[in-house]
Amino acid sequence: VLDCGKHVGGQYGLDPAAQRELGHETIPFKAVAGAGKAQVTFDKVPLKRATEYAAEDADVALRLYEAWKPRLWRDRMTTVYERLERPLVPVLARMEERGIAVDRAALSRLSSDYAARMEALEAEIHELAGESFNIGSPKQLGDILFGKMELPGGKKSSKTGAYSTDVAVLETLAVDGFDLPRKVLDWRQLSKLKSTYADALVAAINPSTNRVHTSFTLAASTTGRLASSDPNLQNIPIRTEEGAKIRETFIAERGNVLLSADYSQIELRLLAHIAGIPQLKQAFADGIDIHAMTASEMFGVPVEGMEPGVRRDAKAINFGIIYGISAFGLARNLGIERDRAADYINRYFERFPGIRDYMNRTKLHARERGYVETLFGRRTHTPMIKSSRQNERGFAERAAINAPIQGTAADIIRRAMVRIEPALAAENIESARMLLQVHDELIFEVDPAEADAAGRVIKRVMEEACQPVLTLDVPLVVEVGTGESWAAAH
């Protein structure tokens, strides 16, 4: 279990834990397998060296287990470990082994489409710049934006002497109405989609199974969200047309269908429960469109006949508030001025004062105790919340506000994942196989003849995942769909 986070980085992997807890410097992976283009897969490492590396991992994991196991009881973490963590390991192992089929031809077409659109954007960017340059070079881009074009906000790094052109810088310029940085952001998005998914998924197809087998990691996130790697399937855009195109390439094997089971607005529901917001709790209990209700509350417009744009704005605010969105961030998401976005946020807190109370209460708790907890007792530590640096303190405060909500959502889907396979077996549904977990959604492959029955069982287990430990003030709702592709099922 510990080794699943070994190469994730940060403070949660096996290597930093061994250094921190045992004072032991482990053998780096690159020391046995090489680095960069010279890196080989582990099966190509000489046996003696591979044995030393693997044996050290086993030894360190055991020593950490012996050091940490008594702390589970002392810190009241036994339930989290025994009910949420340990039972999930074999479930994830089976999911990794099963993998999922992808449409190689569709991915190739998607890659070609991205390449053509990137080329068109490149021509537009060069025309706006008045010269050709390497868009993928931060230095060249910075020289164009802040040297030649003299756009505002240019800051040079003290180490490299080059202008910063990270996402935040470009988004600020884009919100302020400058075309070139906006087009560069579009170009970067297409470049990432092409390299990370369209091309990488083809390369990740296992020649023996003709399926893609991602690796799940339990300990990569402080909130308990699962991560996946090689390839990473957690960052596929959820609400965009491009994300839908990528999901279209994930397909069922011939004779089967994919089944998607997705928690509907689970984090907003948990916000209503945890923060105790009467209007939100009542709306969810009554099955009201929460985004339309928010728009009506904030903007004073009737739900009936509401313009889609008004509801869309309320939806962006609803989800943004959970993550402690700033006026700048909301302005960027909605394509509006920052003053107007700030007015939206202020109006939201006026309509739902319990949310600000929850935020202030949670920040105070985090400062006093150094951590926050999910409804199931998982802790997220917030050491930087007392930092003298405003940016570090602000980040820690936003993390503290979000962690009980996102972490509880992660705990709930973990509970469901552990229970689903036994529930399907109890109903003699043999064909349904859980393949993927992506945030609030589970993907299954199933025989069409059993799809309806499997969907009913999966929906029931997911909606009852809190029981008997916890009773929420709002109902959990799971939407189930089937199709020949992930996009069709979602």
Summary of the structure (lengths in Angstrom):
residues: 490
radius of gyration: 24.3
end to end distance: 31.0
largest distance: 72.3
contacts: 1489
relative contact order: 0.11
helix: 60%
strand: 10%
